[in-house]
């Protein structure tokens, strides 16, 4: 069993088992995804049972189950392989579902992932995958918690993450996540439209439209639980959306079963990333609304209205999220969250005043398509019910961002700076092709030309693919295609690999000097973020999104250090007050300008090299010796000092 969890064998086994099961017994893609991804999520739930197994034991059980599934798929022959391979009905799913997902995953895995400090992807990989999560993570049975969810433990199990940054492993993980979400999206797109070409359009919109946070993967999306969570919810939503295509009311029993299929994966997906809970809720809302239009029912309308009113009343009684107040300290050009008063009530709303992602044009396009579809709904001859539900998603997201009382759902239940993630719950990469297909059907019946549709989609793709600037600054038409041209070598000075060699010496210090446990490491924030919690010391400064610039780091994370350098007594008092026992100083800062930072405006492009200006780097060996430190290592561009005198505890 240890051999399985120390190599990539679990990854191959976890992928092979559900695929073989689905192929041999002819199961739909959404069931294959629920079996594959859902089993990883279920491990977290299993480990929470009273007296239940540990995460490592639970994943060992999963290995056994996967092996049994593979053996059954190879040994039991309900249908010959030759017949399955010759089945012409497989051609369309392979071309529309598997092919685009596999192509994008292989391209991403081959290209590699950009991990650049201080992006979230860097922090996720360096911190959460930098230790044995199967032994340390304790899952919360009710609420999502970013450092402790099943996605991180599943990735640790599947990829055998070592305590070091390994870009090739990160690339495989990002490729797998992309494959999963595009597989789920492709099967849903094919089910809604039946068009192979629209599945490829869906994949293109996903890659181009997810903003700076997808295919270049320099931000958080590739290495956290959002993508597998989305895949799980989309797979679970397929039966419910499929029922909306029926001509008549399918019956309460079938609707209840389909709703349960969505709720259970939705609950598990929520523990991979919190925004998936909003996707589950939004899908339930639009499915209910579409069903009332398709099959009017006064009883169901009254029940739905009463439920919505009760929910809004409960939300109105809840307090606002405490972090909303912090937005008053943000400069106006950087504020995502704003406020206003309506009927004497204080409300907050979201819209970024500084565009940094390509989701704005795709969301606006989704709103436009939704408006046309909803406006033409009464004149539709054969209304596609699932497309109506998709058309309602983008307006619902806009209401959740802006509308009084309705946006309580967002700003009282999640962190305000996560509000932009709700754009993903509009499923724009699926809804835009589905709505375009429906409009094309409607206009063909009325002999309308396709020119308008083709021009609109072509214009949207052009906006997403070609970066435009106004007066030298990115505008709403920010493309991330240039990020695809960024080589991994270009970001080597900011991807953590130059700092990783320090882990070994620091661990040796921790093993030799037991009293260092729980003490503090003084370094620049980049070094602190790379080392993180993977040794016994706690960094004074690491990645702090509110204190990223060199100037704010100086005043925020090293407050008082510059003046303390004036005398040994002041410096000793400063170090003692922060319980510093180890100091790490870099000897040189290589000039580096981040292309990603220039495009996204998230941090100053020369941030990593500007840390050379910190007062920390004015410290000399002589100064440190005078306050009780000695140099224990010099090499690989750094100096390490350890306290020799007894410090206050």
Buried (B, 14 or more C-beta within 10 A) or exposed (E): EEEBBEEEBBBEBBBBBBBBBBBBBEBBBBBBBBBBBBBBBBBBBBBEEEEEBEBBBBBBEBBEEBBEBBEBBEEEEEEEEEEBEEEEEBEBBEBBBBBBBBBBBEBBBEBBBBBBBBBBBBBBBBBBBBBBBBEEBEBEEEEBEBEBBBBBBBBBBBBBBEBBBBBEBBBBBBBBBBBBBBBBBBBBBBBBBEBBEBBBBBBBBBBBBBBBBBBBBBBBBBBBBBBBBBBBBBBBBBBBBBBBBBEEBBEEEBBEBBBEBBBBBBBBBBBBBBBBBBBBBBBBBBBBBBBBBBBEEEEBEEEBEEEEEEBBEEBEEEEBBEBBEEBEEEEEEEBBBBBEEEEEEEBBBBBBEBBBBBBBBBBBBBBBBBEBBBEBBEEBEEBBBBBBBBBBBBBBBBBBBBBBBBBBBBBBBBBBBBBBBBBBBBBBBBBBBBBBBBBBBBBEEEEEEEEEBEEBBEEBBEBBEEBEEEEEEBEBBBBBBBBBEBEBEBBBBBBBBBBBEBBEBBBEBBEEBEEBEEBBBBBBBBBBBBBBBBBBBBBBBBBBEEBBEBEEBBEBBBEBBBEBBEEBEBBBBBBBEBBBBBBBBBEEBEEBBBBBBBBBBBBBBBBBBBBBBBBBBEBEBEEBBBBBBEBBBEEEBBBBBBBEEEBEE
